[in-house]
Amino acid sequence: MGNPLVERMQGFGTTIFAEMSALAVTTGAINLGQGFPDTDGPPQMLAAATHAIESGRNQYPPGPGIPELRAAIAVHQRRFYGLEVDPDREVLVTAGATEAIAAVVLALCEPGDEVVTFEPYYDSYAATIALAGAVRRTSVLRFPDFAVDEASLRAAFSSRTRLVLLNTPHNPTGKVFSRAELELICALAREHDAWVVTDEVYEHLVFDGSEHVPVATLPGMASRTLTISSAGKTFSATGWKVGWVHGPEAAVTAVRTVKQFLTFVASGPFQPAVAVALGLEDSVYAGLASSLQAKRDLLCEGLRAGGLQVTQPAGTYFVIADAAPLGVTDALAFCRRLPGLCGVVGVPVSVFHDDPDAARTLVRFAFCKRDDVLHEAVSRLAALSPG
Ligand SMILES: Cc1ncc(COP(=O)(O)O)c(C=O)c1O
């Protein structure tokens, strides 16, 4: 029967994450390849989930999400960003940010429409754009500073541009887009009458006083912006898959139309727990960021001591390191050898690119791990150093 997979999804086979995680298991290496924390989020949130399960909140929640979570999302947007969001008409709860991204792209794009995004990109972007039959147009963020290149960004826009799919703070680079960069992106979106879809799942994971600027707060942008986030990163609960999208009512209605036929609903008892978490005091949010900042410093120091060149990330829980100073010319081959060389796993950044040459020698490592795990990883990485 040949390959039953539809043509537009060919090329999206097993991801490098599966290969590298399997390698970590078989070699006993420390897995800094996958981006999930190895500790739990706030105890109040965990207790609220247990309570929800024990008190019978185990059936389908309402399609748009439970009212208390939608209200908590609206309060969160006002509290941190001064955004006014109507929880009944402008918020939709989704199965993680991943479903929100898919539902938005499928709802807004006709086949042949173009989606502008930056590479490297989170891998679901490319697959989702392909699923929609849309066309990906990218602008490359280049190591070491990952600055937006205005000329290439302008060139990515055309009369077919339907939306810009942006991610700030940005996985895998750890970049937090500056206000000026966002203003440029928004000006181009307005010029081309395009939507801006902004994936802000790392909104609270920013360091050194960097400012996360939600696109919807920029002048005139709320009416053409769909903002996506999720509880997974903010509250170290990636397995709960509670995400959301908010924006103008007509767009959220369109997204809900698609979303109801993807999962319909998800994560029933976790929704009230995330509502509790969103309302926790500022110190909970700040505590996670400061603990991650210390972990970032630890891993960056260890990578430098191992002889790699590192760009210090301003946000997220990822760092990109260049292995070229070690004589590496192919990061994929290097990552396959890394467990044997020093007992650590990372992922080659080329898998997040259309143009693998843009990241030939770059490796992404995650630092959302316990301190003892990171200390051990750092001592192992020291073995890479030639001198
Ligand atoms: C940029 C980005 N967007 C979305 C997601 C997925 O979020 P969720 O687990 O809520 O679906 C991730 C997860 O790694 C991510 O890095």
The ligand as an ORCA input file, in Angstrom:
! r2SCAN-3c Opt
* xyz 0 1
  C       7.239     27.793     22.059
  C       6.333     26.727     22.559
  N       5.032     26.803     22.297
  C       4.175     25.871     22.719
  C       4.610     24.776     23.447
  C       3.627     23.740     23.859
  O       2.916     24.095     24.965
  P       1.856     23.094     25.599
  O       2.603     22.004     26.287
  O       1.055     23.946     26.497
  O       1.050     22.530     24.468
  C       5.964     24.653     23.748
  C       6.460     23.484     24.495
  O       7.624     23.187     24.538
  C       6.847     25.648     23.290
  O       8.165     25.577     23.555
*
